[in-house]
Amino acid sequence: MLPLSIAILIVGTLFVLTGHARKGQQVKANIAAMKEAEAALAANLDRERAAGITYETTEYRRLSRAANEAAAKVPVRYGGTKHS
């Protein structure tokens, strides 16, 4: 049983040393940023619709661009547009 625990320790060490742990944290942060940007865009869209605005305002375009930029940093499997 000792060799198995040593193998697990080695794999865990390699996982951390190669940056996989940090990459996972970065992906989670990017997902949170994407969701926040999408929520801001949706809230703005609701406000504009309620006000009777039927065209793309500069604020809508700014928020849409921010949401697209945030989605570009998130892999497709998590709802983003990044292909890796």
Buried (B, 14 or more C-beta within 10 A) or exposed (E): EEEEEEEEEEEEEEEEEEEEEEEEEEBEEBBEBBBEBBEBBEEBBEEBEEEEEEEEEEBBEEBBEBBBEBBEBBBEEEEBBBEE
